[in-house]
C-alpha cells in the first residue's frame, strides 16, 4: 500500500477515533492517535505529521487554542473536527489557521477525501486531470473515457465508478468502500447495485482494463496481462 505519510488524529471519543483511523489507514496513511491537547502538542514534535485532524472539544484545552499553538510553531495543515456548526466557530477556526473544518456527524470517506485534498493544496498540487490504466484513458475534467483510441460512452454514475476504481488501481476495494466513494455515505440501497454497475463497465470497457472480483471483498481494477508479442 502507498505510504501517504503520518496523520496526527486528536480526538477524545474513542469510537470516532477508531473509525477515522480505519479509513485513513486503508487509504495509505499512518495514523497517530492522541486524546488530549497536551498529548497532541507532544506528538506534533515527536512525529512531525503531514497533517493534523483536531477535535475542538478536548478535555484539557479546546481545539481552537491548540490550533493557535500549532500555528505559532508549525505550518502543518490542520483540519478542525467538531460538533459545532455555528458560522462564528467555523470562521474562528479558519482565522486561527485551520485549513478545513468538518462538523459531526460526518462521513469518514469524505474526511479522508478532504485530507487528500488539503495535502494536495499544501504541496501545491491540484487534483489529477487524467487517469491512465492499461488501455483505459480517463479525462476527469472533460469526463470522457477511451479504451485505446475508441471513445467509450459512460453514464455519469459509470464514469464516477470507473474513475474511483482506476484511481486506486491494484487495490482490492470492498463494496462498502465503493458505495461510500461513488454513491456517498448517505446513500441507502442494496450493495448489489455495485455489481450491476461493474458488469456494465466490464461490458463497455472490454479488454482495456481488467476488473477482477475479489472473493469475500469486492473488486480490483488493474491493467490487463500483456498479450503475446507485446
Number of C-alpha atoms within 10 A of each C-alpha: 10 8 10 15 13 19 25 24 24 27 27 19 12 12 10 15 17 13 13 22 22 14 17 23 18 16 18 14 20 18 20 17 21 20 19 20 25 14 12 22 17 11 18 19 11 9 12 15 19 20 24 26 23 29 27 24 20 20 13 10 13 15 23 23 14 21 25 15 13 21 16 11 9 12 12 18 22 26 24 22 23 21 13 15 12 9 9 10 15 18 13 12 23 18 12 17 20 24 21 18 22 21 15 11 10 15 17 18 20 16 19 19 15 17 22 17 16 20 20 14 13 16 9 8 11 12 11 11 11 16 15 17 19 19 15 24 23 22 15 16 10 9 15 15 24 17 19 14 10 11 13 18 13 18 12 10 12 17 20 17 22 23 22 16 23 24 17 14 21 17 15 19 20 17 18 16 17 20 21 17 17 20 17 15 17 10 10 9 9 9 12 10 12 20 15 10 16 20 12 13 20 16 10 15 23 12 17 19 23 19 24 15 15 12 9 8 12 17 22 19 23 20 18 14 11 8 6 5 4 5
